[in-house]
Amino acid sequence: MSTLMEIEEAAAQLPSPDFVQLLEDLHDLATARVALGELKEDPAGAVAWDQLKCELDALHG
C-alpha cells in the first residue's frame, strides 16, 4: 500500500488538472482521517466539526 507522500509525489509528476484535484482530495482525506482517529481514541469526546471544516476550507484557499 502506497503512502500518502508516495501518491502525492507520483501525482505531482502528471500534468493533468485532474491530478491537482486528486492531491486536494488526498489532503482532505488525510485531514478527515486525523479527525476520525481522534474520535476512535475517545468515542465520548466531541469532534470539532467547525475546526475540521475550517481546515478543509483552508486547503482549498
C-alpha positions in Angstrom: 0.0 0.0 0.0 1.4 3.4 -1.0 1.8 6.1 1.5 0.2 9.5 1.0 3.5 11.0 0.3 4.3 8.5 -2.4 0.9 9.1 -4.1 1.4 12.9 -3.9 4.9 12.6 -5.5 3.6 10.4 -8.3 0.6 12.6 -8.9 2.7 15.7 -9.0 4.6 14.3 -11.9 1.4 14.2 -14.0 0.3 17.3 -16.0 -3.5 16.9 -15.9 -5.6 19.3 -13.8 -7.4 16.2 -12.6 -4.4 15.2 -10.6 -4.3 18.6 -8.9 -7.8 17.7 -7.7 -6.6 14.3 -6.7 -3.9 15.9 -4.5 -6.5 18.2 -2.9 -8.8 15.2 -2.3 -5.9 13.3 -0.7 -5.2 16.2 1.7 -8.9 16.2 2.6 -8.8 12.5 3.3 -5.7 12.8 5.5 -7.3 15.7 7.4 -10.5 13.8 7.9 -8.6 10.6 8.9 -6.9 12.5 11.7 -10.3 13.7 13.0 -11.7 10.2 12.8 -8.7 8.8 14.6 -9.3 11.3 17.5 -12.9 10.1 17.6 -11.9 6.5 17.7 -9.5 7.2 20.6 -12.2 9.0 22.6 -15.7 7.9 21.4 -17.3 10.0 24.0 -15.4 13.1 23.0 -16.8 15.8 20.8 -15.5 16.2 17.3 -14.6 19.8 16.5 -16.5 19.8 13.2 -16.2 23.5 12.8 -12.4 23.3 13.2 -12.3 20.4 10.7 -14.4 22.4 8.2 -12.1 25.4 8.6 -9.1 23.2 8.0 -10.6 21.7 4.9 -11.7 25.1 3.6 -8.2 26.4 4.2 -6.8 23.7 2.0 -8.9 24.9 -0.8 -8.0 28.6 -0.4 
